[in-house]
Amino acid sequence: MARHLSSIGWEVRALCRSPPGIRDARLSHTPFDLASTSTPGALEGADALVHAAYDFSYRHWSDIERVNVDGSRRLLTAAQTAGVSRVVCVSTVAAFPGARSLYGRAKLEIERLTIDMGGAVIRPGLVWGPQGAAMFGALRGAIERLPVVPLVVPANLSVTSVYEDDLALFLERLLAGWPDGSGQVFVAASEEMLTFGELLRSLATQYAPNRHFVAVPWILAWLGLRTLEAVGATPPFPSDRLLSLVNTDGDPLARATGQTNIYGVDFRPFSLAWASS
C-alpha cells in the first residue's frame, strides 16, 4: 500500500519501529510504536492516516488490549487532534461479532474506535501476491521448509482472498473519494472463495511439488502451540492465528456496510499466475 500510494504521488510517512525496506523519494520514516504513550509530530500536516499496525508478540488479552487497542485509541485521538481528515483502518475478516480469537476481538474493538470518529474500515481477505507476507507468507514458507506439511485446518474450510494490488487500488480510490466511505465497513475480497486445501495444494504445486500433507486435528496443533508459548518459546505459527483461521467468519462479504463496487475495483480470484511472470 505504501509503494502504491507513493507511486501515484502521495507523500507517504511510514509510522513503524524500523525503516521500511522501500526506496522511494516520496516515502519517509517516522519511528512509531503502538505501545508508546504519545505520537509527537508523527501526524503533523497529514491529510490521511492508514492504520494497519498490529503487534502480534503479545499472547494475553490484557497486553493485547493495552498495546493494540489502547495504542490504536491514542493514535486515532492524535489524528483527530491533528485535524487529519481521512482515517482508514485496515482490519481483517477475522474480526466479526462472536470471533473467538483474541486477534479478531482486538481488531473489532479497533474498528469500533475508527467508526466512532468517522473513519472507514477495510476488512481484507487473505492477502496474496508477489510481496505476500503475513499469513500468506507464513503458509508459503511452511510449504517450502517442511517435507511433510501438517494440515491443521480443515481442508474444506472456505477462505476469502484479495490480490495485494487490488487492495492497494481500493485504498487509493477510497481516499480519493472521501468522505463517501466515512463510517463504513468494506470487505476487500473476491466473491470467488476457495478452500484451505486448494490454497495449500496450489502453493505446493508452485513452490514444492513433492510435498505431502498430513491431516492433524486442529485442537491438538493448537494445544501444542499453546504449550510452546506457555514455556516461553516462540512457535512458528501463533496459536491465536490458528484459532482465527479455524473459527473464521462463514460469510464475511455479508457483513460489509459499504459497497466496494462503486469504486470500480475488480477483486480478482486467487491465482499463482504472477509467480511465473
Summary of the structure (lengths in Angstrom):
residues: 277
radius of gyration: 18.8
end to end distance: 21.1
largest distance: 55.5
contacts: 821
relative contact order: 0.14
helix: 40%
strand: 17%
